[in-house]
Amino acid sequence: MPLINLIREQRLAARQREQKARTALLGTLGIGGLAVLGAGALLLDTTRLNLEASNLEAKKKKLAPMLTKLDDANKEIDRLKPRIETLQKAVESTQKWSTVLNHLGSNTPTGSWLTGIKTMQTDKTKPILITFTGMAASHEAASEFTLRLTFCNELQNPALKSTTEKMAEGNKKVYEFEVTAELKGSGDETKSKETKNV
């Protein structure tokens, strides 16, 4: 019977198994190494984020009194907002009247003078009506006064309502006049628009 050399085949099969085992072991070690490196990287990142969070918490604690003061200041501003708006409206109104009075001081015609100024506003949606009363040496001076009011930026629709001839000292004729004009922006236009739309 012929001799068959089975040892060589068994050795080759054993080597192949060892090679596969080594490859599997190296692959497993490689994957394990990558997993350890990934876990280490995640651990380092987590540690870094925890340090940042603790730093931010420390800063928040340090800034807490300032944040409390800021909240208190905002609450105080909210509480004072109606007063601030009222003061702003008062300043705007004062500036309007200052403009009107400055205009009257520099644009009242020679030979005429004012004896009174009245204001009236019966409806909040309409502008304030200003009535100027005064004396003039002639009808022309009263008309010129009315014309000059058209150049005041804060007034609109000036109209000469009446002139009355009177006798002054020394039998001198003077004319008492009455002029009306509206103060721009003094009516609540939003309410009037709402009533028109309804």
Order of alpha helices (4+ residues) and beta strands (2+ residues): alpha-beta-beta-alpha-beta-beta-alpha
